[in-house]
Amino acid sequence: MKAAGKPIDYQNRFIAIGNYGSIDDVFNYAQTAINGTTASQVIPGDLIYIDFNGDGIINSNDKVVVDELNYPLTTIGFSFGFNWKGLNFSAMLYSPRNIYKLQFDQYLWDFPASNIRVQPKSMERWTPETANSSGVMRPATHLNNTYNKVESTYRYSDYSYIRLKNMEIGYTFPKKWLSEAHISNLQVYMNGNNLLTFWKGTNAWTLKQEGRQLSDCPYLHFRTKSFILIIFKRNKDEKSIIIYLFSFHSWRDDKL
């Protein structure tokens, strides 16, 4: 009955509202019991989560249903193209909106799995000099991130994207160029699927440069490219047609 009135596959998250500004804040606020951590393991700069049920202890009972879902309720598609003097072009853009997913742990902490590796936006982390800043900041740097990396609204980010789903460009040669070769029609075109994706996250190329697994990227797709040449050639008796088809295809199991 607890799921009544909630959307399908709703998400429970701790609500992050800021960062601890001092050690006094850590011990004067509701005490944490998240993943077995205690107040002595929390430091200034760590995230502050709402004690939603007001019992003075922050644990799984304080996770609440958030508005955002991890699947799109709205998708947008836009197709366009043209034909001009034998040249033809068509393309389709596709965009699911308001998809929310948890960010990768490796991008949020400077020492993922105790590895010394500075991550993007490291300079935007909490420091004593920025202790009075409003809003939620990147947590302070320390080796144990068990407390910060729980499923919270800090990690829950917009993963909407715009993708060039498919594109095709081709050319049909004028018949007057082909008559002497007894060719009735000659077409050449190239097409591709999932060629470009624009989003706020990190693409597969960057992940590879960092030596990370592609499984850290959330969207799996196959990128394909094709080159095709079609020739319709008449026999000298003008009674039959031979069709030649030359094609080249490449594909890659890839992420964004």
C-alpha positions in Angstrom: 0.0 0.0 0.0 3.0 2.3 0.5 3.3 2.6 -3.3 -0.3 3.7 -3.8 -0.5 7.0 -5.6 3.2 7.0 -6.6 4.5 6.7 -10.2 5.9 3.5 -11.6 9.5 2.9 -10.6 9.5 5.9 -8.3 12.9 6.8 -6.7 13.6 7.2 -2.9 16.4 9.6 -2.1 18.0 11.3 0.8 17.4 15.0 0.5 20.7 16.9 0.5 20.3 20.5 1.6 23.8 21.8 2.1 27.2 21.0 3.7 28.4 21.0 7.3 30.2 24.2 8.1 32.0 23.1 11.2 32.6 20.2 13.5 30.0 21.7 15.9 27.4 21.5 13.1 28.2 17.8 12.7 27.6 16.9 16.3 24.7 19.3 16.9 22.6 18.1 14.0 20.8 14.8 13.7 23.3 11.9 14.1 24.0 9.7 11.1 23.6 6.0 10.9 23.9 5.8 7.1 25.8 2.7 6.0 27.2 2.2 9.5 28.8 5.6 9.7 28.9 7.7 12.9 29.3 11.4 13.5 33.1 10.8 14.2 33.5 9.8 10.5 31.7 12.9 9.2 33.8 16.1 8.6 33.0 19.7 7.8 32.1 19.9 4.1 30.2 16.6 4.0 26.6 16.7 2.9 23.7 17.5 5.2 20.7 15.3 4.7 17.2 16.1 6.0 16.1 14.1 9.1 12.8 13.7 7.4 11.0 11.8 10.2 12.5 14.0 12.9 13.8 11.1 15.2 17.3 12.6 15.5 18.9 9.8 13.5 19.6 9.9 9.7 19.1 6.4 8.2 17.1 4.7 5.5 13.8 5.8 7.1 14.6 9.4 6.0 14.6 8.6 2.3 11.7 10.1 0.5 10.1 9.9 -3.0 11.4 12.5 -5.4 9.5 14.1 -8.3 12.0 13.2 -10.9 12.0 9.7 -12.6 14.7 7.7 -14.2 12.7 7.3 -17.4 11.3 10.0 -19.7 7.7 11.1 -19.6 8.3 13.3 -22.7 10.2 12.5 -25.9 10.8 14.8 -28.8 11.5 13.8 -32.4 12.2 16.1 -35.3 12.7 14.9 -38.9 13.8 17.1 -41.8 15.3 16.9 -45.3 15.4 18.1 -48.9 15.8 17.0 -52.5 17.5 19.4 -54.9 18.9 18.6 -58.4 19.6 15.0 -57.6 21.0 15.7 -54.1 18.9 14.4 -51.2 19.4 14.8 -47.5 17.4 13.6 -44.5 18.0 13.5 -40.8 16.2 12.9 -37.5 16.8 14.4 -34.1 15.6 12.5 -31.0 15.5 13.8 -27.4 14.0 12.2 -24.3 13.5 14.9 -21.6 13.7 15.0 -17.8 15.5 11.7 -17.2 17.2 11.6 -13.9 19.9 9.1 -12.9 22.6 8.8 -10.2 25.9 10.4 -11.2 29.0 8.1 -11.2 30.8 7.9 -7.9 34.1 8.4 -9.7 33.2 11.9 -10.8 32.1 13.1 -7.4 35.0 12.1 -5.2 38.7 12.9 -5.6 39.8 9.6 -4.1 37.5 6.9 -5.6 38.3 3.5 -4.1 41.3 5.2 -2.3 42.9 6.0 -5.7 44.5 9.4 -5.8 42.8 10.9 -8.9 41.6 14.5 -9.2 38.2 14.5 -10.8 36.3 17.2 -12.9 35.1 20.2 -10.8 37.5 19.3 -8.0 38.2 23.0 -7.5 34.5 23.6 -6.8 34.6 21.4 -3.7 33.8 22.7 -0.2 36.6 24.5 1.6 36.6 26.5 4.9 36.8 29.6 2.7 33.5 28.7 1.1 31.8 27.4 4.2 29.2 30.2 4.1 28.1 29.6 0.5 24.5 28.8 -0.1 23.2 25.6 -1.7 24.8 22.2 -1.9 28.5 22.1 -2.9 30.8 19.3 -3.9 31.8 17.6 -0.5 35.2 18.2 1.0 38.1 15.9 0.1 38.8 12.9 2.3 39.4 9.2 1.7 36.2 7.8 3.1 33.1 8.8 1.1 30.7 6.1 2.4 28.5 8.8 3.9 28.4 11.1 0.9 27.9 8.6 -1.9 24.5 7.3 -0.8 21.6 7.8 -3.1 20.7 11.4 -2.5 19.4 14.4 -4.5 23.0 15.6 -4.7 23.9 12.6 -7.0 20.5 12.6 -8.8 21.1 14.6 -12.0 19.4 15.4 -15.3 20.5 13.0 -18.0 18.4 14.3 -20.8 20.1 14.3 -24.2 19.7 15.2 -27.9 20.8 12.6 -30.4 21.3 12.7 -34.1 19.4 9.5 -34.5 20.0 9.0 -38.2 21.2 10.9 -41.2 21.4 10.1 -44.9 22.9 12.0 -47.8 22.8 10.8 -51.4 23.1 11.8 -55.0 21.4 10.5 -58.2 23.4 11.2 -61.3 21.7 12.9 -64.3 20.6 10.4 -66.9 22.4 12.3 -69.7 25.7 11.5 -68.0 25.0 7.8 -68.0 23.4 7.1 -71.4 26.7 6.3 -73.2 27.5 3.7 -70.6 24.1 2.1 -71.0 23.4 2.9 -67.3 19.8 3.9 -66.6 20.3 5.0 -63.0 23.2 5.6 -60.7 22.8 6.4 -57.1 25.3 6.9 -54.3 24.5 7.6 -50.7 25.8 7.4 -47.2 23.8 7.0 -44.0 24.5 6.6 -40.3 22.7 5.9 -37.1 23.4 7.3 -33.6 26.1 9.6 -35.0 26.1 12.4 -32.3 24.8 12.8 -28.8 24.7 16.0 -26.8 24.3 15.9 -23.1 25.8 17.1 -19.8 27.7 13.9 -19.0 30.9 12.3 -20.2 31.2 10.5 -23.5 32.8 7.1 -24.2 36.0 8.6 -25.7 36.7 10.5 -22.4 36.0 7.4 -20.4 38.5 5.4 -22.5 41.2 8.1 -22.1 40.7 7.8 -18.3 41.0 4.0 -18.4 37.5 3.5 -17.2 34.9 1.0 -18.1 32.2 2.0 -20.7 29.7 0.5 -18.2 30.1 3.8 -16.3 28.2 5.5 -19.1 24.5 5.1 -18.9 23.3 4.8 -22.5 24.2 1.9 -24.7 23.7 2.2 -28.4 25.1 0.9 -31.7 26.7 3.5 -33.9 26.6 2.5 -37.6 27.8 4.0 -40.8 27.1 2.8 -44.4 28.3 3.7 -47.9 26.2 2.3 -50.7 26.5 2.6 -54.5 23.6 1.3 -56.7 24.0 1.0 -60.5 21.1 0.1 -62.9 22.8 -1.0 -66.2 20.8 -1.9 -69.3 22.1 -4.7 -71.6 22.7 -3.8 -75.2 19.5 -5.5 -76.2 17.7 -2.9 -74.0 15.5 -5.7 -72.7 17.1 -6.5 -69.4 18.7 -4.6 -66.5 21.6 -5.6 -64.4 21.7 -4.2 -60.9 25.1 -3.7 -59.2 25.1 -3.0 -55.4 28.3 -2.0 -53.6 28.1 -1.4 -49.9 30.4 -0.8 -47.0 29.2 -0.9 -43.4 30.9 -0.1 -40.1 29.4 -0.3 -36.6 30.5 0.1 -33.1 29.1 -1.0 -29.8 29.4 2.3 -28.0 28.1 4.7 -25.4 27.4 8.3 -25.6 
